[in-house]
């Protein structure tokens, strides 16, 4: 797919006429197009697209759709539908009234392309630069940073579910990448029966004794797969499959292997006395290697990430804070995402580095929520 840098297209006259009639006082989409059109250009995304092949949709247009989608809390399908049926969205995108839009899957592929090329901040940085030029943001003054939780888009798993689902994830990956090798290592019929459906707490045995036995079975299966993958005669690339690598980590954090009095190796689930890896290293899902369990305060406990938001909070001297006349708006100057287990104080230094690089470092920086 290639890119022809054209930016937001000119708004067709008929679209302008209908949008102005339908929204005489304007709307969010219309105001964004009128005031921030220069933020949504194609050139900053050129490194993520080729110069040959069929031209794709404008990344400037798709980034504007993504912003409107977030502002209105829409799914990809809903956002794609709005680009077809909402007159103010057509105005913002510079589309003809008869334009049929695009498939919803384009949005997820666009986000993936941005993430793969490290372009998550492109639009934010351009908007911040626009605010600087408008005199809304500057170095000095006061800014404050607070964090909030970001829930990972995977299931919450307890330790037993995690152990079984990690085996299942590795089997699924190996069945695609190395089916012949896998068939030579396991009893396919037995494993298919045990790991065919996803491992779910609703299907777990009711008694603790049977659950303990199932935990041991999951551990034995995980150990057998890992030993086969790390055997001298196993192809080296087997161990490089992410699901297999994560299975080994889950095995180590969940189980202990010891020798009994007869010299036989026995695997058992770790308990409180055995210790577990620290939170920043402990896997929480076989499908999201970076998600972690974390807590904030007494009431918030989640699995995922933490996002640190920094905003201006300067009041102009001589301004009537009650009346609010001439008060500068609080604007976000930095967005910094971390592992959920990272303490807020550990994020201060990289945030200040980001602010300094963009020439908006405050004179006073407050850390909230401690």
DORO-646761 format. One record per residue (C-alpha): residue in three letters; x, y, z. Coordinates in steps of 0.25 Angstrom, whole numbers, plus 2048, in hexadecimal, padded with zeros to 3 digits. Each point is the difference from the previous one (the first is absolute). Layout:
<atoms>
ALAXYZ ...
</atoms>
This chain:
<atoms>
UNK800800800 UNK80580E7FC UNK7FD80E805 UNK7FE80C7F7 UNK80180C80A UNK7F48097FE UNK7FB80280E UNK7F1803803 UNK7F98027F2 UNK7F980D7FE UNK7F1800805 UNK7F67FF7F4 UNK7F780C7FF UNK7F37F7801 UNK8067FA80D UNK80380E806 UNK7F28057FD UNK7F97F4806 UNK8097FF80C UNK7FE80F803 UNK7F17FF7FF UNK7FF7F3808 UNK80A80680B UNK7FE80F800 UNK80780180D UNK80B7F67FC UNK8047F3806 UNK80D7FA806 UNK8037F97F2 UNK7FE80E7F9 UNK80880880A UNK80C7F67FF UNK8008017F1 UNK7FF80F800 UNK80A80380B UNK80A7F47FF UNK8007FB7F2 UNK80F8037FF UNK8037F680B UNK7FB7F47F8 UNK8098007F4 UNK8067F47F9 UNK80F803800 UNK8047FC80E UNK7FB7F27FD UNK8087FE7F3 UNK80A7F7807 UNK7F57F6803 UNK7FC7FE7F2 UNK8077FC7F3 UNK8018087F3 UNK7FB7F47F7 UNK7F47F97FF UNK7F1804801 UNK7FE80D807 UNK7F97FE80E UNK7F7809807 UNK80680D805 UNK8067FE80E UNK7FC80F803 UNK7F27FC7FE UNK8017F3808 UNK80780780B UNK7F480B801 UNK7F67F4800 UNK8087FA80B UNK7FF80D808 UNK7F18027FE UNK7FE7F1803 UNK80780180E UNK7F980D803 UNK7F27FA7FE UNK8047F2806 UNK7FD7F87F3 UNK8047F27FC UNK8077FF7F2 UNK7F37FB7FA UNK7F880C806 UNK80B80A7FB UNK8007FA7F2 UNK7F1802800 UNK80180E805 UNK8098037F4 UNK7F57FC7F7 UNK7F3806806 UNK80580C809 UNK7FF80D7F8 UNK80A80780A UNK80A7F47FE UNK7FF8017F1 UNK80380F802 UNK80C7FD809 UNK8067F57F6 UNK7FD8097F4 UNK7F77F57FA UNK7F58017F6 UNK7F27FD805 UNK7FF7F47F7 UNK80E7FA806 UNK7FE7F2804 UNK80C80080A UNK8097F5804 UNK8007F2806 UNK80180080F UNK80C7F7800 UNK80880C7FA UNK80180780E UNK8067F4807 UNK80A7FE7F5 UNK80480F801 UNK80280080F UNK8087F37FE UNK8098077F6 UNK80280C809 UNK8047F780B UNK8097F87F8 UNK80780D7FB UNK80180780D UNK7F680B7FC UNK7F680080B UNK80380E804 UNK8008077F2 UNK7F3806801 UNK80180480F UNK80E8077FD UNK7FA8077F4 UNK7F5805809 UNK80980480B UNK8088087F6 UNK7F48077FB UNK7FC80480E UNK80E805802 UNK7FF8097F4 UNK7F2805804 UNK80680480E UNK7F77F6808 UNK80D7F8805 UNK80E805803 UNK80B7FC809 UNK80080580F UNK7F3801808 UNK7FA7F4807 UNK7FD7F27FB UNK7FB7F4808 UNK8007F17FD UNK7F77F5804 UNK7FE7F27FC UNK7F47F77FD UNK7FF7F17FD UNK7FF7FA7F2 UNK7F97F3800 UNK8067F57F6 UNK7F77FB7F5 UNK8027F1805 UNK7F97F880B UNK80380180E UNK8067F2804 UNK8037FA80E UNK80C7F8802 UNK7FA7F37FC UNK7F98067F3 UNK80D8067FC UNK8087F3802 UNK7F67F87F7 UNK7FE80C7F6 UNK80F8017FE UNK8017F27FC UNK7F48017F7 UNK80680D7F9 UNK80D7F97FE UNK7F97F47FA UNK7F88097F6 UNK80D8077FC UNK8077F37FE UNK7F57F97F8 UNK80180B7F6 UNK80F802800 UNK8057F1802 UNK7F47F67FF UNK8097F47FC UNK80A80380C UNK7F580280A UNK7F97F37FC UNK80D7F9803 UNK80180680E UNK7F27FF806 UNK7F37F7800 UNK7F88087F6 UNK7F37FA804 UNK80280280F UNK80580E7FF UNK7F58047F6 UNK7F57FB80A UNK80780880B UNK80480D7F9 UNK7F58007F5 UNK7F780B807 UNK80780B807 UNK8037FE80E UNK7F5807808 UNK7FD80180F UNK7F27FC7FD UNK8047F27FC UNK80A7FE80B UNK7FD7F480A UNK7F880480C UNK8087FA80B UNK80E805804 UNK8067F27FF UNK7FC7FF7F1 UNK80580E7FD UNK80D7FD807 UNK8017F47F7 UNK7FD8087F4 UNK80B80A803 UNK80A7F5801 UNK7FB7FA7F2 UNK80280E7FA UNK80E801806 UNK8047F27FB UNK7FB8047F2 UNK80780D800 UNK80D7F9805 UNK7FF7F67F5 UNK7FE80A7F5 UNK80C808805 UNK8097F4801 UNK7FD7FC7F2 UNK80280F7FB UNK80D801807 UNK8057F27FD UNK80D8007F8 UNK7FA7F97F4 UNK7F480A7FF UNK80180B7F5 UNK80580D806 UNK7F58097FB UNK7F67F8808 UNK80580780C UNK7FF80D7F9 UNK7F17FF7FF UNK7FA80B80A UNK7F57F7805 UNK80B7F5804 UNK80980A806 UNK7F5805809 UNK7FB7F2804 UNK80E7FE805 UNK7FF80D809 UNK7F27FC805 UNK8067F3804 UNK80B806808 UNK7F780A807 UNK7F57F6803 UNK8077F3803 UNK80C7FA808 UNK8077F47FB UNK8077F880B UNK8067F2802 UNK7F97F680A UNK8067F6809 UNK8017F67F5 UNK80780A7F7 UNK7F48037F7 UNK7FD80D7FB UNK7F2805805 UNK7F980D7FC UNK7F7807809 UNK7F980E800 UNK80780B807 UNK7FA80580E UNK80380C808 UNK80C7FA807 UNK8077FD7F2 UNK7FF80F7FC UNK7FC8057F2 UNK8078097F6 UNK7FE80F803 UNK7F48077FA UNK8078077F4 UNK8067F27FB UNK7F47F8803 UNK7F77FC7F4 UNK7F1802800 UNK7FC7FB7F3 UNK8067F77F5 UNK7FA80A7F5 UNK80680D806 UNK80E7FF805 UNK80080E805 UNK7F3800808 UNK80280080F UNK7F880080D UNK80080C808 UNK7F980880A UNK7FE80F803 UNK7FA80580D UNK7F77F6808 UNK7F57FE7F6 UNK8077FF7F2 UNK8067F37FB UNK8027FC7F2 UNK8077F97F5 UNK8078087F5 UNK80880D7FF UNK80180E807 UNK7FF80D7F8 UNK80680D806 UNK7F980C7FB UNK80780E802 UNK7F880D7FE UNK80280F802 UNK7F980680C UNK80580F800 UNK7F680B803 UNK80480D7FA UNK80380B80A UNK7F480A803 UNK7F67F67FA UNK7F37FF807 UNK8007F1803 UNK7F1800803 UNK7FB8077F4 UNK80A7F87F7 UNK80280C7F6 UNK80D7FE7F9 UNK8047F3807 UNK80A7F87F8 UNK7FB7F27FE UNK8077F4806 UNK8067F87F5 UNK8077F3800 UNK80F8017FD UNK8047F2801 UNK7FB7F2800 UNK8097F5805 UNK7FC7F1801 UNK8077F6809 UNK7FF7F3806 UNK7F580080A UNK80A7FD80B UNK80880C7FE UNK7FF80A80C UNK7FC80E7FC UNK80C806805 UNK8097F87F7 UNK7F98067F4 UNK80380E804 UNK80E8017F9 UNK7FC7FA7F2 UNK7F480A800 UNK80980C803 UNK8097FB7F5 UNK7F58007F6 UNK7FB80E805 UNK80E8057FE UNK8027FB7F3 UNK7F38067FB UNK80380D807 UNK7F5800809 UNK8077FD80D UNK7F980680C UNK80680880B UNK7F87F880A UNK7FC7F27FE UNK7F67F980A UNK7FE7F1801 UNK7F17FD804 UNK7FA7F5807 UNK80B7FC80A 
</atoms>
